[in-house]
Amino acid sequence: MSSPPWWQRGAIYQVYPRSFADGDGDGVGDLRGLRAHLDHLADLRVTAVWLSPVFTSPMLDAGYDVADFCDVDPVFGTLEDLDGLITDCHARGIRVVLDWVPNHSSDQHPWFLASRSSRDDLRRDWYVWRDSAPDGGPPNDWRSEFAAAGPAWSHDEHTGQWYLHSYTPQQPDLNWDNPAVEAAMHDVVRFWLDRGVDGLRIDALQRLGKDPLLRSNAGSDRRHDQDWEPVAHERLRGIRRVVDEYPDRMIVGEVYLLDQRRVVDYLSGDDQLHMAHNFVFLHLPWDAAAFRHVIAEFEALAEPDAWPAWFLGNHDHSRIATRYDDGGSGQARARAVALMLTALRGTPFLYQGDELGLPDAEIPPDRVVDVDGRDPGRAPLPWRPPSLAGPGAGFTTGEPWLPLAREAEQLCVESQAADPCSTLSLVRRLGGLRAESAALRAGDQHLLDAGPDVLAWLRTGPGERLLAAVNFATDPRPLLVPGIPGARCAVLVSTDPGRTGSPVQGGTGSPAELVLHPGEAVVLALVPDAPTT
């Protein structure tokens, strides 16, 4: 089995820079803080770190409103700090992925300032401007992605036209129908790849393809404001051609479509995305049948070599331990998710704090920052017990920009590192297991029928057969897997600290003899000569 590319080997860890670690005491995370904690990522055995935007920005949407695509915002540091981070990561064998925002800029970007200055400005057509509808209102019925923003159009009194913004009015959409815009954004990609960046996460990729006629959505069987064919795929192929000018680079897309058939279209051929974030997967209820269906559907729809990107947490959604909590089961389910993502065929994406099983933080009304209510999942990472390090919990020596989770004392990195049964210790073991297992990195996958509440699958590689299973029920379930009833096995990893001996249990037996505890997930090694059909 040949070695897979770097982006398939292990987890990609998302850093939300404002909340990872503060290196200068101003209460906001920065690049210096991240560089000081790279050993934490190395201990997790992650393959790459993905940084949410660190570019120059007014920060009205946490950096996704970019005022300079080729510089670092002073709140995070300098361009030289980012160069140093890339060097430090590479020295540890960790790749660096930047969050690229091609659909829009800040309204403070020089391009937009010029565009709105006059209808005759050379950059007027770099953004999407239109006259009023006959009734004097917006040009069409498109709505912002943020409910609080309302219509996706804002009227500019100075020039008497409306401009398009798929998000906030401070984030005007770039006009990719203009070849000069596409060329300028391609140059942004080259700027970062020239500096040694290993990959890009493409924000809101589906928004690059809009109906050129700007027709309304009402009365149509499809949306006209995103995922418009063939425009979206043509633009993606142009981006991929630029990326392919550089060896060993990767692009993963935020393709926020709740239809897997549409998502896998962005993976077809060898000239689009390497991976696409799967939001159908993220929105699943805690139900074994639902997860099995989505995994099987992806495999059925996608081309054989298409590579999944599995994730259940990021900066835009409630944390796993909160979203899947049911009467105190959040921690157990967060641990089960960590194992599931590690053992599925595909690349696991780990959002900072998932390795600690962090829940959402409580944000008082007077501390709310985000326009779309996403602050609870963006609270700073606790590094040390507040009882020892003060209210900043090792994240900062100042006042944190958002309150930390109230469980910081027990769930901080320092406390969990000292506990072999902690979620952090489990995630470190899982990272090590994947790093050492060719079957988990690149092996074949076969879903198994293990009953209504158990998700089970087989991963196989040269001389290696691994069986993974997750009990979604709130009571015990036997691991009954037709086809391998007599297979001898060893428990490599269990997410249940109460399993006899330790979370990692040796010994041999049969899968049929194993009773999964409520919310437990396991990886079993099948003895090489055991029957598997």
N, C-alpha and C positions, 0 to 999 in steps of 0.2 A: 504493500500500500504506500503510494507516494505521499510525501508530506504535504498537507493542505496549506493554502495561503494563510498568512498571519491572521487575517480577519475571520477565519473559520476555526482557529485553534482553541481559543478560550474566550472568556467573558470580556466585553467592552464596558467599561465603567463610566457612567455619566457623572461628571462634576458640574454642579450648579455653583459657579465661582463665588457668588455673593455669600454662600452659606457653607462652604467647605472648611476654610481656615483663614483667619485674619492674621496677616503678618506684620501689620503696622499699628494695631490697637485702635483703629477708628470704628470698629464694630461691623465692618463689611469685609467679607472674604476677598482675597486677592491672589495674584500669582505667586507672591513670595510665600504666603501661607501654604499654598498647594505644593510648592517645591520642597517645603520643610516636612511634608508628610507623604512623600512618594514611597517610603518604605511600607506604609500601610497598604498601598496598592500592590506593591511587590509581594507582600505577604498573602494577598488574596489571589495571587497568580494570574492577574488580569493580563490580557494581551494588549489592550489599548485603553487610553483615557480619552473620553469625548468631553470637550468643554462647551457648555452653553455659551452664547456670545460674549466675547470680551472686547468687542470693537467699540470705538468712540460712539457715544450715544447719550441722549438726554435722559435715558432710562425711564421713559414713560411706559414701556412694556418690557422692563427688565433686560434691556439690551437688544431686543429683537427690533427695535427702532434704531437703525444704524445710520450714523451721521458721517462715518468714514470707514469704508470697508477694508482699508489697508493700514489701520493703526489700532493701537490698544487704548482703551479708555483709562484715564489717570486713576480712577477708582480702583482699577485692577493692577496698575503698574505701567510698564513701558514695553515698547516693542522688543527692547533688549531683554526684558524679563521673560517675555514669551520665547525668545530665542534660547535663553538659558534653560527654560522649562523643557523645551524640545530636546536639548542636549542632555539634560539630566534624565529624562525619560528614556531616551535611546540608550544611555549607559546602563540602564536597568532592564533593557529588552522590552520596554513598553512603548508602543506606538502612540502617536498623537493625532486625534481627529478634532477638527474645528467645526463649529456650527455655522453654516453659511446660509444667509438669508437673501435669496435672489428675487423673491416676489416683490419686495417693497423696500423702501428706505425710510429714514426719519424725515419729517418735514423740515428739519434743520440741515439736511444734507445739501451741500452746494449745488448739486444737480437740481434739486427741487426748488431751492431759492431762486435759481435762474429760471426754471420752468414757469413758476408762478409770477415772475416779475413782469411778463408781457406776453401777449399772444404771438408776438413776432420774435421772441427769443429763440436762439438756435437750439436750446434744449426744451422748448415747449413740448415737443412730441416725445420726450423721454418719459413722460407720464401720461396717464389716460384722462384726457379732458373731453368734455362734451357739453353741448348746449342743454338748456332746460327742456323737459318734455312740454308738449303743447299746453298742459295745465299749469306750467310754471314750476313744477316739482322736479325731482331727480330724473335723470335720463331713463332709468328702468327700475325694476322692483328688487334689484339685488340687495341683500342684507349683509351687514358685517358679521364676521364670525363671533364677535362679542355682542351679546344681547344688549348690553348697556350702551353700545355705540349706535344701535339702530340701523338706519340705511347705510349702504356701502358707498354713499356719495356725500360729499360736502361742497357747499357753494362757496366760491371764492369771489368776494365782492370786488376785489381790485380788477380782475379780468372778466368777470361776469359769466364764468363757466363753472361747471362742476368737475371735481376730480374724484377718481375711484380710490377707495381704500377698503381692502378686504378685512381689515382689522380696525384699529382705531383711526380717527381722523388725522392723527399725528404720524401715520404710517401709509403714505400714498403708494399705490401700486406702480411699479415700473412698467413701462410699455414695451414688452418683449416683441411686439410686432415691428418695432423699430430696430433694424439691424445694428445700428450704432450702440443701442443699449445691450443687445446680446453680446456684441464684441467687447464692450466695456466690462461686462460681468465675467466673460471668459478670461479677461486679463486679471480680474480679481482672483480667480482660481489659480492662474499661473503664479501670481504674486506669492500666495501662501505655499504652493507646492515647491516653488523655488527656494523657500526658506526652510524646507525640510518637513513640512506637515505631511503626514502619511495618508490622510483621508479627510473626507468632508461628510458631514451629516447635512443633507439638504432640507432646509425648513420649508414646510408648506408646498411641497413639490407639485401637488395636484393643481395648485393655483396658477402655475405658469401657463396652463392651457385654458384659455377663455375663448368663448365664441367671439370671433372678430367683429361680428355684426352687433354684439352687445344686446342680444334679444332677451326679453324678460323670461324669468323662470316659470311664471304662472301659465298654466295650460299646456305645459310641456311634460313629456314623460322622462326628461332628463334635465339636469342642471346645466345652465349655460355659463355659469361663473367659475367653473372649475372642471378639470379632467376632460377637456374638450379634445376629441380626436379629429385629425391626427396631430394637432398642434402640440399637445403636451408631450407626446413621445418624440416628435421631431426635435423639440428643444432639449429634451433629455439626451438624445443621441448626440447632439452638438456638444453638450457638456461632457459626455463620456469621451468623445474624441479628444477633447482638451486633456482630460485626466489621463488618457492612454498615451499622451506624449511623455509621461513620466513612468518609470518602472515601479511595480510593486505598490501601487496606490489603490485606494478603495473609495467608493461613494455608497452611502446608505441614505435612503430617502424617507422623510416623513410623508407617507402617502395616506393622508387621513381620509380614507374611504371605507365605509362599513360594508363592503362587498368584496370578498376575496377574489372573485373573478376579475374585478377591475384592478385589484392590488397586484396580482401575479402578472398582469399585462406589462407592468413596469419592470418585470424581471425577464421578460421573454427575449430570446436571442442572446448574443454575447456583446451587446452594444448599448445596454441601458444601465440599470442599477446592478450593483453587486448584491445588495440586500435592500429590503423594504420593511420598515416597521409596520407591524400588523396590528391595527387597532381593532379589528374584529376580535382577535385574541384578548386584547386588553379589556374589552368590555364584557367578557363572559361572566356569568354568575358562577358561584362556587358549586359546580355540578360536574361530575365525571363525564356524563354523556355529552354535555355541551363542549367540554374540552376535546373529547375524543372526536366529535363531529368536525370541529374546526381544523384539528390537526389532519384528519383523514381527507377533508375537503381540500386543504392546501396541497397535499400530496397528489390528489387526483387532478387538480387544475393546473399545477405548475409543471414546467418542463423538468425532466429527470434531474438535471444538474442545477436547477434553481435552489438557492440556499436561503433557508428561512432566517429571520431575525425575530427571536422570541423575547418578549418583554411584558411585564405586568405593572411596571411603575416608571414614571418619569416626572418631570417638574410641572406638568400640566394637570396631574390627577392626584386624587387622594391616595395616601400611601397604602400599600398592600395590607399592612397589619390593621389598618382602620377600615378599609373598604371591604375586606373579607371577614371582619370580626362578627362573631355571632355568640354572644354570651361569654365573652372572654377567650374565644378561640383564635383571635387575631395573630398572636405570636406563633402558635403551632402551624397555622396556615401559611404564614410568611416563611417559616422554615421549609414547609413542604414545597412552596413555590420555588425557593432557591434550588432545591434538589431537582424539581421538574425541569427548570430552565437549563440546568447543567447537563441533564441526561438526555434531553430531546436532541434530535438531529437538527442542527442549526446553531447560530451564535446567540448565546445569552447576553442580554443587555441588563446591566445592574445599575440602578439609580442610587446615588450616594445615600447612605442610611439604610438601604435595604439589607445590607450585610449585618446591620444591628437589629433588624426587626423594628425600626422606629415607627411609631404611629404618628398621625397628624398632631401638630401642636395646636393649642388653643390661642386664638388671636383676638384680643379685645378690640372692640370697634374703633378705639382711638389709635390702634396700631396697624390697621389695615393699610396695605400698600397696593396690592394688585387690583386691576380694573375688573378682573373676571373671577375673583374669589379663590385664587389658587395659593394664597399665602400659607395655609396650614401644612401643605406638603413641601414647602420651601424653607421651613425653619432651619436654622443653623445646626450643623453636626456637633454633638457633644463629644469632646475628646477625653475630658477628665471629670470626676465627680464634682458637682458644684460645691459640695461640702469641703472640698480641698482646694479647688481652683477658683471659687467665687462664682457669681451668677453667669459669667461667660463660659463656664464649663470647659475651659481650655480652647474654646473656639476663638475667643478674643479677650484681651485685658480691658477693653472698653465696654460700652453697652451694646449688646447685639442688635442688629438692625431689625430683627424680628425676635419675638420670644422663642425660647427653646421648648421642646417637648417636656412636659412635667416629669416624665420618666427618665430624665437625663442621668440621674444619680445611678440607677441600676443598669441603664442601657448604653452608657458611654463606652467609648473604645477601651479605655483603661480598665474599667470594671469587667468588661466581657473578655478582654484578652487574658485575664487571670483566671477565667472560668472555663474549663475544658468542655462543659456542657452548654455553653452559651451559643447564641445564634452566630456571632462572629467566628467562634472556633469552628462551628459547623461549615460556614461558608468558606473558611480557609481550607478545610479538609476537602470540600467539594472542588475547589480550584485545583488542589493538588491531584485529586483523583482524575479530573479531566486532563490535566497536563501529562499524566502518566498512562492514559488509556487511549490507544489508537481507535478503539471501537467508539468511544464517546466523541472523539474529535472528528472522525470522518467515516465511521462505520455505517453499515446499513441499518435501517430501522423497520420494525414490523410491529404494528399495533396488535394487541392481544385482547381476547374476550375474557375479562376477569370479574364479571358480574356488574350489577347496576351502579354500584357506588365506588368502584375501584377502576382507576385508569392504569393500564399496564402496557408496557412495550418492551421489545427485545432490541438490543444493540449488539451488532456482531462485527468482528474484525478478525484478522489473522490470529488464530489461537486464542480468541477471546469471545466470550458470550456473557453479556450482562443483561439482567432483567431489572427494570425499574417499575415501581408501582407507587401509586398515591391513593390513600383511603380518604375519600371525600365525605364519608359518613361521620356522624357524631357518636357512633358506637363502633365497637370492634368489627372487623370483617376478615374472614379467612382469605388467604391469597390462593384462590382456585383458578389455575391457568390450564385449560384444556390443551393437550398436546405435549405438555412436559410435566405430567403428574408425578413422575418418579425421579425427576432430575435432582441431583444433589447440588447443594448451593452453599455459599457462605455469604453472610451479611457484611457487605463492605461499609455501607453507611446507612444509618437510620437517623431520621430527624427527631425521634422521640428520645429525650434524655432518660426516660424511665425504662427503656429496654434493658433487659438484664445485662449486667456487666458494664457496658459503656455505650455511648452513641455509636461507636464502631465496634461491631461484635464479630468475632471469628467463629470457627466451628462449621460443621456441615450438617445438612438436613435436606428436606424437600420443601419447595415453595408451598406445597399443599399443607405442610405442617406449620406454616408461619401464619399467625393471626396478627393483622395490622391493627395497631391501636387507633383510636379516633384521631383523624388529621395526620396520621403518620405517613411518611414517604420513605422508601428504601431503594437502595441499589444492591442487587444480589449478583455475585459471580457464580455462574453455572460451571460446574466441573467440566473440563474440556470434552470428556467422552460422554457427557450426558446427552440423551436424546433431545432434540429441539424442534421436531416436526410433529 
